[in-house]
Amino acid sequence: MSLVVLILATGSVWVQVQGHEEHDAHHWKHMAHELLFEKKDYTMQKINIAKNIMVFVGAGMSQATVTAARYYNGGDNETFAFERLKWSGNARVSAWPCRDTSRGTGPFCSFGSKTKPCPTWDEMVASVLESFDGKPILSIWFVSEPCTIRGFATTSRVTSGSTAALYANSPDSEWENDAAVNAGGCNTATVPDIAHQLIHSDIGKQFKGELASLDTTKIDYLLGLFDYDHLPFSADIGNGSDTPALVRMVHYSLEMLQKPDHTDGFLLFVEDGNIRRAHGQNKPRKAFDQVRHYANAFNMAKMMANEQNTLFISMNDVGSTLALPGYPARSSDPMGTAAGTSNDDALPYLGLSYATGPAHSHYYRAGVGRLDPMEVLQGVPNALERTCPALVPMAEGADGGEDASVYASGPWAFMLSGGYEQHFVAHTIAFASCMDGACDGAATLVLSWVAILGAVGARLFA
């Protein structure tokens, strides 16, 4: 067996990490804890504990997507609500552990390691999960205190993507049902699919228990399913539709979570998976409209909670292959204006393109080469259905592998500045909210100048 050796730079010291260590849960936990306590020393003042946690995930919302969506939704000077948060950073999503063949696991679990192709439930728990003060952690969702009220809202199937990572453990995100598990060559009698875990596992029983104990005089718990599949794109939802906008789902979720008798805080997870799906279909206008939809929901949440005791996080779990070539005219429509002219074929090119995806043949012809993209666009009367050039023809565009953008405000949000592995987000949430004793003094920390100078001196003269 070959040995892979990674060389990582930490300050002025080179640290050698052996490849096999990445499959050890303790490696990732140790990495996150070292960074936690390094960042904890950045402050000189007391910081509140994060009583409430809100995590918003725009799947596929790469930085290029945010930039183009600004142009599309308001012009160059537009700023989305999540961009106005005080701190921002980049989460690396390239590491294998804590990242299954789906996406979304990374921000919500504290570590991970490789499982065999057809693991049983017990084997998945033993392999992927770790112990936190002697208690098993599946995700931040269930490590939060038992009395903490929890909720989620999503435009995706509840068994899909990042939402599923809150409660399920699977080596493949596509294993949402037993047919998919069988197609993967595994036995459903020993390998539970994601939907089965939602209903029958110890995690799922907590949902059932909450619903079974529902007191209709108080309506303390709420479950709403509005479609058999993913919700339609926001651009396709007409006036008077029965399909609720994400902003409405968030509003009602927070009304439920913030009832006067819910005094111990809450955890709200919100995902918009339609940004990613629009990119996969090469429908950039729908993706940009979906970003606006997502930003409106985030803005609603921000207005309904207090930053003094609420940690707000907005991020993407995966990116897209969208690129923004050239320099289109200021405040121009990126899908309706040429960004420049090729000095090879003298044809204009758009300010948007995908590395992968459908519609490749709309812009390229065998034996002819590249077609005039402006003429191609004029041939599609419905602007929302217009595509842009894709370099590699695929039935569905691939996700992008660039770092995820993280925006944060509230208690201990500054810890999410800079660059870090994606699993560090889960550690920061646990630390900031003192989940299960994970804070190690975060709730009462006050650093003096003496402590700071002592720490600096120790580093300078060690």
N, C-alpha and C positions, 0 to 999 in steps of 0.2 A: 504494500500500500504506500503510495507516495505521500509525502508530508508537505503541506503548503505552509509557507512562512510569510506572515504579513509584517511589515515595518510601519509603525505608527509614530507620528511626531507628537510629543506632549511637551509644550514649552520648548526648552532647549535640550530636552532629554529624549533620546530615541528609545522606544519601548518595543521589544520584539514579542509578537503574539503568534503563537502556533495555531495553525488552522483548526486542529481538533478541539481547541479550547472554545471555539464558537458554538460547539454543540453541547457545551456544559452550561446549564442554567446559572450556576454560581458565577461564571465569567461575566455574564450580562448584568447580573444583580450587583456584583462588585463594581463594575464599570459605572453603573448608574449612581450608586451610593457615593463613589468618589467625587463625581461631578456635582451631586446634590450638596455635599458639604463644602466643596470649593465655592459654589455659587452662594451658599448661605452666608459666607463671609463678606459678600458684597455690600451688605446693608449696615447702617449705623443706628437704625431706629426700630422700634417695636412694630411688628407687622401682625395684623389680625390673622386668626385662623380662617380658612375658607369654609364658612358654614355651608355655602351652596356651591355647586359645580355645574357649569353649563359648557358642554362640548358640542360644537357645531363642526360637521365635516362635509365639505363640498367635494365629493368624489370626482376626480378628473380636473379639479380647478387649479391647474398649473399657473405659474406666474404669467406665462404668455396669455392664458385664458383671461386672467384678471385684467391685464393690460388692454387686450382687445375689447373686453366687455365694457371697460370704461369708455372707450371711443364710441361703442355701439349704443350705450345707454345714457350718455350725457356729455360726451366730448372729452377733450384732453384734461380738463380741470375737474372731472368727476372723481369723487372719492367714496368708496363704499363704506358702510358702517363698520365692517370688521377691520378695514384698513386703518381706522382711527383709534384702534386699541394702542396702548402705550408701548408695548414690547413686541418684538418680532424675532423670529429665528428660522433656522432651516433644519429639518429633521431628515436624516439620511434613511432612505427606505431600501437601500441595496443589500443590507445584511440579511442572510438567510434566516437566522433564528428570529422567532417572534413574527414571522411573516410566512403565512401559508401560501398555497397556490392561489388563494384569493388575495384580498387586501384587507386592511382594516384591523387585523389582529395586533399589529405593532403598537399603535397608540394606546391600546387598552389592556395589554398584558405586560408583565414586568420582565419577561424573558421567554425563551422557547428553545426547544431542541428537536432534532429530527426524529420522526416516528417511522416505523416500518410501513410498508404499503397498505396493509389491511389491519390496523391496530384495533383491539377491542377498546371499549370505553375505559376500562381500568388501565390499559397500556397507554392510552392517550393521556390520561390524567398523570400517570407516573412519568411519562416522557416530556410532556409539554409544560406541565405545571410545576410549581415550586411551593415551598412552605414559607409562610410569613408569620413568624411567631407561633409556629406549630399549627397554623390553620391553612388549608389549601386555598389558593387563589385561582379563580378562573378568569377574572377580569376585574377592572375597577368597579364594575357594576355590583358585584357581590362581595367585594371586600369592604364596601362602605358599611357603616354601622347599621345594625338590623332596624333601628328606628328611623333611619334616613328614608325619606320618600323618594321614589325613583320613577322616571318616566322616559319614554322616547317617542320621537315623531320622525317619520321617514317617508320619502317618496318611492322607496323601493319595497319589494316584497319583504316581509318581516324575517324571512329565512335567507335573505340575500345580503352579501357585502358586509360592511362594517357593523350593521345592526346585529347580524348573526354572531359576530365576534363577541358581543356582550354576554351571550348566554351559552353559546355552543362551542364545541371543540372538535375540529375535523381536519384531516390532512388535505382536504380538497374542498374549496368553496362551492364547487358545482354539486356536491353531494347533498342537495336540499331535500331529496326524497329517496325512497328505497330503490326506484328504478335507476337512478344515477349511481347509487352505491353498487348495484349489481353490474351495471355497465363498466364500472371501474374494476371489476373482477373480485369484489369482496362480498361476503355473506352478511346480509342484513340482520341475521340472527345474533351476530356478534359485533357488527360494526353499525352503530346507530347513525341514521341520517340526521341532518340538522333539524328538520321539522319534528322528528321523533324526540330529539333532545328538548325542543321547545315545550313539548307537552308532557313527556314522561320522565325526564331526568330529574335529579334533585333540584336543579336550577328551575326547570319548567314547573315543578311542583310549587315553587314559590309564587309563580304567576297564578296557578290554579287556586292556591290557597288564598291569595288576595281576592280573586274574583269570587270564590265561594263564600268569603266572609263579607261580601259587599252588603252594606246597610243602605237600603234604598232611600231611607229618610235623610241620609247625609251625602250619599253619592261620593264616597271618598276614592273610589277606583273607577277607571274608565278605560274601555277598550273600543277602538274604532277601526274597522277595516272597510276601505272605500273602493277596493278593486280586487279582482282575482289575481292580478299581476302587478307590475309596477304601475304607479300613477302616470297619467299622460303628461307630456311636457307642458309647462306653464303656458307656452305660446299656443298650445292646442286646446286649452280649457276656455270654453266660451262663457259669455255672461249668462248667469242663471244655471250654470252646471251644478250637478250634485257633488262633483269632486271638489273638496275643499282645497284652498291654496295652503301652502306650507305655513304661511304667516298665521292663518286661522288655527291650524293644528297646534302651533307653538303657543298662541295666545290661550287657547283652552287648556293646554297642558299646564301652563304656568298658573292659571286660575285654580286648577286642581291641586297643584303642588304647593301653592302658597296660601292654602286655607289657614285660618287663625290657629287651629289646633295642631298644625304641623310645625312644631317649634324646634325640631331638631335638624332642620336643613333639608335640602333636596339635591338630587343629581339628575340633570336632564341631558339627554343625548339627542341630537338632531342631525339627520343625514339627508342630503340631497344627492341621490344617485343619478338623477337625470342629466346632470352636467356631463358626466362620464358617458352616459348612453348616447347623448346627442353627438359627442365627439366620435364615438364609435361608428355612428351612422353617417359621418361627414355632413353634419347639419350645424355649422358653426353659429348661425343666427339663433337657433334654438338653444344652443349651449350658452350664448351670451345673455339671452333673455332669462335663462334659468339661473344664471349668476345673480341677476337683479332680483329674482324671486327669492333666492337664498339670502341675499343681503337684506331684503325687507324683513324676512323672518328673524334674522339676527338683530336687526335694529329694534324690532318689537320686543325681543327678549331683553335687550340691553336697557330699554326704557322701563321694563317691569321689575327690574332687580336692582339691588344696591351694590355698587362696586366695592364698598367698604368690607363686605363680608361674602362677596361672590366672586369666584374665579371664572372669568370668561375666556374661552379658548375657541378660536376658529382656525381650521386647518384643512388641508386636503390629504387624503391617505395615499392616493396615486396621482400621477400627472397625466398628460396627454402628449401626443406627438405634434401638436399644433406649433407652427413656427410663424414668426412675423418678419419676413424678409423685406429689405428695402426701407424707403422713407416716404410713406404716403403723405399727401398734403394734410396739414394740421386740421383737426376736427372733421376729417372726411370719413365716409362710410368705408370701413376696411373691406367690405364685400361688394362695393360698387365702384371703387376707384382704383386705377392702376397705381402700383407703388414705384414703378420704374419701367425701363425698357431694356431688354436683353441686348448686349453688344454682340451676341452670336447669331440669333435668328431675327433680330430687330422687332420682335413681338413684345407687347407689354406683359408684365407679370403682376399678379395680385399681391397684396400685402399679407395674405394668409395662405398657408399651405399645410398639408399633413405629410408626415413621413410615411404613414401607412393608412389604408382604409379603402372604402369603395369610391367610385366615381373616377378611378384612374383613366378609364377608357373615354370619359367625357372630354378630357383635355389632351389626350395623346392618341395618335393613330399610327398603326404599323405602316412603315414605308413613307409616312408623311412627317411624323415627329409631333412637335408641340403645336396645339391649336391656339388661336387667339382667345384668351380667357374671357375677354369682355363680350365677345360674340357668343360664347358658350352660356354666359350668365343671362344674356338677353333672351335666350331660348327657353328660359324657365320663368314663366310669368309670376308664380308664387315665390316671393323673395325668401320666405321661411324655408322653402325646400331647396334652395340653391346650395350647391356644394362648392368646394374649392379643390385645387389640384392635390392629388395624393401620389407620392412617389412610388410606393410599393403597393400593388393592387391586392386588396384583401376584402373579404366579405364584411368584416368588421374591423375597425381600426384597433391597434394595440394600445395598451396603456403606456404612458411615459415613465421612465425610471429615474427622473431627476429628483432632487431633494424636495420634500414637502414643505410648503410655507406655513409657518405657525404664527398666529397673532394672539396676543394675550393681554389681559388687564385684570386687576384685582389682587388679592393677597398672594404674594410670592410669584406673581406673574413674571417678574424679571428673570426668574430661573430659566424661562423658556427663550431667552435671548441667545444669540450665537448659534453654533452648530453642534449637533448631538445626534445620537442614534434615536430612531423613532420610539423605541421602548422607553426612553427617558421621559416621555410625556406622561406615561402611566405613573412612573415614580414621582414625578413632580406633583401630580394630582393627589396621590396618596400622602405625600409629605405636607402639601399646603393645607389639606383638609384634616390631617392627623388621623387618617383612616386606620383603624385597628392599631393605634399606637405607632404608626409609621413616621410621625413627625419628629420624634426625638427632640422635643423642645421647640418646635416651630411656632407653637401657639404663644409662647411667652418669651421668645428670643429678643434680647436687647443687647446690642454690641456696643461697647464703649471704645473711645479712642485708644485707651490702653490696650484693649484686646486686639484692636486692628494693628497698632504699631508693633505689638508683640508678635503677631502672626507674620507681618511683613519682615520684621527683623529675623525671625526664625528661618524664613525662606532665603533672605539675602545672605545670611552668615552661616547657613547650615553647611 
